[in-house]
Amino acid sequence: MDILDREGLTEHEFMQRYRAGDYERPSVAADMVIFTVTDTDADNYRKLPEKELRVLLIQRGGHPFLGKWALPGGFVRPSETTEQAAARELREETGVDNVYLEQLYTFSDIGRDPRTWVMSCCYMSLINSGQVQLKAGDDAANAAWFKVSFRLLREHKELIEDGYIKSLQYELKLSSNHEELAAVVERTVTVTETSTAASYSIVSNDGLAFDHAKMIAYAIERLRGKVNYTDIALHLMPKLFTLTELQQVYEVILDKELLKAAFRRKVADLVMETDHYTENAGHRPSRLYRRNLME
């Protein structure tokens, strides 16, 4: 016997009468914060090249924000999930598939897109720069890797009745060969006896479209947090690498120098040594390692 609702309808009857248009619905987008690490040009062939953390940006070829730089992304199709849409956008923009992909957050602030009500499900991807073949999409004028700098400017803590509110302002700088972008992003953390809540806001913005400065800041903090207790940084490495190269990647993510001995103890269980060594590196050959896939 069919179960009836309060209107006396069966589920089949209810579905026949249901009209999705009776309710306002947002458009859903999937945006991508795609990080890679690249080498700088070494002044001395005997000196290891330094590393730079970079993020992929697309210069918009149409309104809104014509000419501004944005994260790669697009609207989710009715036949795909948000993760499938993110993977598609990643593949279309970089030619890369089957790489690290993690959902960050759903950005749904009112008015975040001047066109209409748009919610963005944002993802972070980490890729080895040697795999990438950049190509701007149909609605983009250009695609480029931007060097990332994200540093604390100031912080303020205010006591409230049952806890505190802490505000931290960060300066985000993004630079390529021909362009420099900048934003100040504030993270506000409210802590009480029963809850902890964090929110992000854009204090100033020069050159980035939509609320993408906030997305990049969120992704950098996620990456810095997880690098301390997971092997996430190894997704930025080639198949074989030296421990020095791996340490450089950790340092560029965390924006600080690490002690060699302590770092090697930290990653000892994350990597496996191989029988291969560096060649033609201008210095004594170093042993190459790979990611430890054994649990």
C-alpha positions, -999 to +999 in steps of 0.1 A: +000+000+000+014+034-010+021+059+018+002+092+015+015+126+025-005+153+044-021+162+011-033+127+005-008+121-024+013+091-032+050+097-040+042+091-077+014+117-077+035+142-058+063+138-084+039+143-113+027+176-097+061+188-086+074+219-105+110+228-100+104+262-114+083+271-084+116+276-065+145+299-073+176+279-080+212+290-083+236+282-111+264+260-099+300+265-110+332+245-103+363+266-099+399+253-097+429+265-077+456+246-096+491+247-079+524+237-093+561+242-083+586+254-109+624+259-109+639+294-112+668+299-135+700+291-116+728+317-118+754+290-112+752+255-127+766+241-095+738+256-075+704+239-073+677+261-088+652+275-063+616+266-063+585+288-068+549+280-060+526+290-089+489+291-095+472+289-129+451+319-139+429+326-170+425+361-184+389+366-191+379+372-227+344+384-220+321+402-196+320+404-166+355+413-155+367+415-191+405+414-191+408+405-154+425+373-142+404+344-128+407+309-117+399+283-144+364+270-140+329+268-155+293+259-149+284+223-139+265+205-166+233+186-157+250+153-166+280+156-142+289+160-106+309+191-093+340+169-091+335+156-127+331+193-138+363+202-120+382+173-135+369+183-170+380+219-165+414+208-153+418+185-183+406+212-208+429+239-194+461+219-187+458+186-206+464+168-173+442+140-159+443+117-129+461+141-106+454+152-070+420+169-067+404+180-034+372+199-027+379+230-007+347+249+000+314+260-015+315+298-019+279+312-019+281+348-008+252+369-021+263+390-051+296+371-057+288+370-094+272+401-110+254+380-136+230+360-114+229+338-084+259+316-087+274+292-061+309+279-067+322+246-055+359+252-054+386+225-058+423+224-053+446+205-076+483+198-074+503+189-105+538+183-116+548+213-138+564+189-163+530+174-172+513+207-181+503+220-216+485+253-211+456+262-234+431+289-227+394+280-230+368+294-254+359+323-231+395+331-221+420+355-237+451+340-222+464+314-196+495+318-174+512+306-143+516+332-116+541+331-088+524+331-054+533+351-023+510+350+007+521+366+039+506+378+071+503+416+074+487+421+108+465+404+133+441+415+160+424+397+188+393+409+206+378+393+237+341+388+237+318+376+265+323+338+260+354+337+238+373+358+213+374+371+178+407+369+159+413+388+127+443+381+104+450+401+073+471+385+045+487+401+015+483+380-016+507+388-045+506+371-078+532+378-105+540+366-140+564+378-166+541+407-177+516+413-149+513+417-111+481+412-092+475+419-055+448+416-029+444+418+009+423+390+023+411+389+059+403+357+078+381+361+109+380+333+135+353+335+161+358+311+191+333+306+219+328+279+245+305+259+221+317+267+186+345+278+163+337+296+130+360+311+103+351+334+074+371+351+047+366+386+032+384+406+006+397+439+020+412+451-013+417+436-048+437+447-078+433+425-110+415+394-099+379+386-109+350+376-088+359+365-052+388+344-065+414+361-042+394+346-013+395+311-030+433+313-035+438+324+001+416+295+013+436+270-008+470+282+004+460+279+040+446+244+033+478+234+016+500+248+043+479+230+070+479+196+053+516+196+044+524+193+081+505+160+086+500+143+052+521+135+021+502+161+000+534+179-012+545+147-030+518+153-055+538+183-067+569+162-074+580+142-104+582+104-102+619+106-090+633+134-069+661+142-044+654+149-007+668+183-012+643+190-040+615+178-018+626+200+011+626+230-013+590+223-022+580+221+015+599+254+022+582+272-007+548+261+004+554+270+041+574+301+032+601+293+057+634+274+059+635+240+075+663+222+093+677+195+070+679+168+097+645+174+111+629+175+077+645+142+067+631+125+099+597+140+091+595+126+056+613+093+062+581+072+061+567+091+031+594+083+006+614+053-006+649+054-019+657+040-053+689+028-070+689+059-093+711+090-089+711+124-104+732+129-136+748+160-151+737+181-122+770+200-118+777+185-084+781+152-067+753+128-077+724+125-052+702+095-046+667+097-061+636+089-041+600+082-050+567+084-031+561+056-007+527+041-017+529+013+009+506+017+039 
